[in-house]
Amino acid sequence: MAIQVLLASTALKSVSVTGLWLIPLLLGAFTYHNYNSYDPESKVLEKEPKREYDFVVVGGGSAGAVVANRLTEIKDWNLLLLESGPDENEITDVPSLAAYLQLTKLDWQYKTEPTPYACLGFKNNRCSWPRGKLLGGSSVLNYMIYVRGNKYDYDQWESFGNPGWGYRDVLKYFIKSEDNRNPYLAKNQYHGQGGYLTVQEAPWKTPLVAAFVEAGVEIGYDNRDINGAIQTGFMMAQGTIRRGSRCSTAKAFLRPVRTRKNLDISLHSHVTKILINPMTMKAYGVEYVKHGIKKVVYARKEVILSAGAINSPQLLMLSGIGPKDHLQSVGIKVLKDLPVGENLMDHVGVGGLTFLVDKPVGIVQNRLQAFPVTMNYVLNERGPMTTLGGLEGIAFVNTKYANSSGLWPDIQFHMAPATFASDNGQTVKKVLGLKDEIYDTVFKPIANKDGWTIMPLLLRPNTRGYVRLKSSNPFEYPIMNPRYHEDPLDVSRLVEGIKIALKVANASPFKQFGSRLYMKPLPNCKQHKFMSDEYIECQVRSISMTIYHQCGTAKMGPSWDKGAVVDPRLRVFGIEGLRVIDASIMPTIVSGNTNAPVIMIGEKGSDMIKEDWLNSLCYFPLATFGRDTILDGIAGFLRDAAEIHNGEPAETDFILPKYDFIIVGAGTAGCILSNRLTEVDKFKVLLIEAGGAEQVFMDIPVLATMLQFTEANWKYRTEPQKAGCMGMRDKRCAWPRGKVVGGSSVLHSMMHTRGNKRDYDTWAASGNPGWDYDSVLKYFKKSENIEIPHLVNDKKYHSTQGPMTIQEPRWRTPLSDAFLDAGVEIGGNINDYNGKTQIGYSIIQFTMKNGTRMSVSRAFLHPIKKRRNFHIIKNALVTKVLIDHKKKRAYGVQFEKDGKQIVVRAKREVILSAGSVNSPQLLMLSGIGPRDDLIKINITTVSDLPVGYNLQDHYALGGLTFIINTTDSLRFERIATLNNIIEYFCHHTGPLTVPTGAEALAFIDTKNPNNRDGYPDLELLFVGGSIVSQNAYRYAFDIDDILYDTVYRPIANSDTWMVFPMLLLPKSRGYIKLRSNKPHDKPIINPNYFTDGGHDDHVILYGIRKVLQLSQTKAFQKYGSKLHDIPIPNCAQHKFDSDSYWLCAMRALTNTIYHPCCTAKMGPSNDPEAVVDSRLKVHGMEGLRVVDASIMPNIPAAHTNAPTMMIAEKAADMIKEDWGIPIPISN
């Protein structure tokens, strides 16, 4: 780093031309003082390797040292660690000598390829790339800065399809390693004590670093722990040092366990090849050269590459794993074609920004006395030699290009109390390879003068470079091209970073030192006005300083990520027994110094290996399928089952005679109401559910369709339709509704869509004040915990504070990307449909957590299971709301349980949250409904209201199917493999995490298709399979046997995809009526599909044409997409693909999307269709509300689960207000 600052020794006076007299002085002092006696960990013991080990780890650097330590905790395993360099020595322990070490053989001394875009101030336009070639790796050469990165970095990794790599998952591994010795940090929740790796501030500092932090505060940033809750801010640097000396990973993780009998370490061992059986594609050992002799060692279980972001990809490619064309060009036989070496990233900074001071407060070589300083370090471990390579301050700041939240900064500052000239050109110039003209012109005139510097560095560059082989010779250095600054935005960010650095330098805390900008221009930039944007850009491209954070060259990603080399468990794709565990695997570079993240990767990688091979010591080799075992899967299943069983509130043993509130229905709304109302201690709440407990299999996303065949479904069917459902059995459509704790949120496909702002503005305009979009948005956000990284910072439309987790799927078919690409190809846009606008194409946002269904029960009931004011009764059917006919007041309910009739009373209110079928049914059974209808079935009318009318639903053409010529679709036989089942229960990843196959969608305004802020009346719901992908679909949809056998059986074994063109704003209206006055008789359900006179079918027809257009795009044609063209028998009289054919087809294969609503319509008292008022109270009744999808005046342009959650959140606040409970303004 910059400056290298320094300085190191550089902190000392030199009396010779080279200044290297310091080294023998140090060595003599160490020897005389017996320095090692003060170090409780002696050096490692090198051993002659055996022929075979369980694990062979290549590279003893930051990750390899951790892996070697953690895996040998298992006494039954043995491990060999191969390191190409020597062990550390006494000099490497001296923090201030970091820069000097880069001039020794302990550094690989790599250099980048020449470039016209960057490194222009260095010899031959090449940047130096120091990498550690010794035990401890680059943790011995680096500047010891301990920075973990930003939490959004890791959440982004997870969102790419890498489950278990979110911040909440990796934090424990940072803490696990850490032994933080800063009293003001050590005991908070973000830090650890007692780990192997010591972290603390340097014991000696200049006053300039205090000014730096104070200046940051003055310009608007906080002085904070940048490894804590929030990263943005300024801080004195934390470093990996112990007792004033460097704490490398070798010292931290290897020396304490050097006597383990199952750990062997071989130094000076250069690995040249991974041994891979080309028939089985299994890695079984490595070749290496030691002291000129080629040797071989075998691995029974795994070979683990921890050689770093240069050497790991180099070794993979030398072994035949890499880009096919490149390997063939250097004469290497290709075993596996993977993008090894691509995706190279690094943090690049701007050096040379210099400030001079008038006081002797910096580190300059000609002032500090060498012998006293040296002996103070040797004897007391104090003084300037303890500085972190000369670095003292760290900051994270936001340029105008940064994320709007301010929580994901795009620039980091490294502050050092020295300049390029503080050592009189002895070390820093040589390490950087600075051109003589630049040093002599700019820096030599200020040699040995007090000064300081800020180096801005780019945290998340857009550019991606590569590492490639020069030849098949393992001893020839690879080609390294980071492609610095080829993206103009990278340069623009750094230009803005320098401007912020100048604000820091101009702040008042630095004025006490007479601090001022050194204004000597770089000779190659002097044609520009000094410190103009053009000049700064020239400086950015001239003194382009690597921060030594190379990563990403063996990218981690899911199987469908074409840029990925390893899977989320760090296993190389297509090669058994081979992992990469180091910075190579980072999908994107972290926002900060990379050493701490690499140590975390080593910790997490070690745990994954233990899980994969041990699983509580139950590993049984004969039962192995892939990497995980049957026992792993069983253990995962039992874990999930226990979580569901133990998490759900138990049924109450004793029902009280009276509660404040009785809630009927533990579905989406009822669960939320129970949670929110019991926040008030004095409110006693009883929740009554007709179904039973949620079961573990219900939370497996791919099984959503199968749940319709269980007792968790009411199994409703519509009446025979006159204009729809013609191709369904008896012309009746299936209407699944949840009969389980969690309601339909346990059965549905988990899609989380809110609808359009005009939906809610229309509700409000219909006489329902407080239901406009601006008023309800906060309730959508209140429930939400968004875990989609590119959305978490959109605080206007999203929240991370709610109980309901929203995620994108952990696994998708590549067809879902084709759907998005196709949309863009025909002029559409990619959009967050729950954000500012709704129109566009999107990956679906799901109510999921860690790859499992997140029902409202899990989100809202599990957290309150111990509240004493909450009771729940399950498997209890409410048969009647008890009403005082004279007072027109509800005072309780009657329900059946275990064959008994039970009555329970409500002091304040009865709340119906039984859903849009059961709530109107219960109202009518209790005498509230259309008088004429109730009289016919002998029910006394208490209140004549249009209950059950205004029924609306989203419906679509089902079965619009396309055949492809690849195996990229979802098919049951490929999903339901033992491997996939084990993977799901072990890690909650893989195809079982895809809800019913639905992966993406698009919202379209057919009236104004080009309006990006339109009001969509059509949704295209994309499925990465079709009706033939799983036999259960035909039965779930209730498709007629003749139709299925004619149309779909001929393609039963084909790979397919389909889209549902779904009507969002139907004009058709149906009804729900009682079949009898018996509560066990299912009601009459008549949605009256396609009875509106032509609007509804023409919107769906538009959608069909849009889908056909998408299928012809390049994105879908690369899969050979072809419309399945066997006509539906009912429609054979029409020419296939004519409008008349499709109008017939949609009436035959009419698919409900299971969004019935609006059967207890909200509206003012003068609305003849209204059942409840705007506060959801039943008109003309006291003590009775309806809170569920029934109350919607009109169906929103959304899957209805999210709007129902919003209704419940808002209703909870209204109920609290009505009973005198103040609502916090922040809500």
Secondary structure, 3 states (H helix, E strand, C coil): CHHHHHCCHHHCCCCCCCCCCHHHHHHHHHHHHCHHHHCCCCCCCECCCCCEEEEEEECCCHHHHHHHHHHCCCCCCCEEEECCCCCCCCHHHCHHHHHHHCCCCCECCEECCCCCCCCCCEHHHCCEECCECCCCHHHCCCCCECCCCCHHHHHHHHHCCCCCCCHHHHHHHHHHHEEECCCCCCCCCCCCCCCCEEEECCCCCCHHHHHHHHHHHHCCCCECCCCCCCCCEEEECCECEECCEECCHHHHHHHHHCCCCCEEEECCEEEEEEEEECCCCEEEEEEEEECCEEEEEEEEEEEEECCHHHHHHHHHHHCCEECHHHHHHCCCCCCEECCCCCCEECCEEECCCEEECCCCCCCCCCCCCHHHHHHHHHHHCCCHHHCECCECEEEEECCCCCCCCCCCCCEEEEEECCCCCCCCCCCHHHHHCECHHHHHHHHHHHCCCCEEEEEEEECCCCCCEEEECCCCCCCCCCEEECCCCCCHHHHHHHHHHHHHHHHHHCCHHHHHHCCEECCCCCHHHCCCCCCCHHHHHHHHHHCEEECCCCECCCCECCCCCCCCCECCCCEECCCECEEECCHHHCCCCCCCCCHHHHHHHHHHHHHHHHHHHCCCCCCCHHHEECCEEHHHHHHHHHHHHHHHHHHCCCCCCCCCCEEEEEEECCCHHHHHHHHHHCCCCCCCEEEECCCECCCHHHHCHHHCCHHHHCCCECCEECCCCCCCCCCEHHHCCEECCECECCHHHCCCCCECCCCCHHHHHHHHHCCCCCCCHHHHHHHHHHHEEECCCCCCCCCCCCCCCCCEEEECCCCCCHHHHHHHHHHHHCCCCECCCCCCCCCEEEECCECEECCEECCHHHHHHHHHCCCCCEEEECCCEEEEEEEECCCCEEEEEEEEECCEEEEEEEEEEEEECCHHHHHHHHHHHCCEECHHHHHHCCCCCCEECCCCEEEECCEEECCCEEECCCCCCCCHHHHCCHHHHHHHHHHCCCHHHCCCCEEEEEEECCCCCCCCCCCCCEEEEEECCCCCCCCHHHHHHCECHHHHHHHCHHHCCCCEEEEEEEECCCCCCEEEECCCCCCCCCCEEECCCCCCCCHHHHHHHHHHHHHHHHHCCHHHHCCCCEECCCCCHHHCCCCCCCHHHHHHHHHHCEEECCCCECCCCECCCCCCCCCECCCCEECCCECEEECCHHHCCCCCCCCCHHHHHHHHHHHHHHHHHHCCCCCCCCC
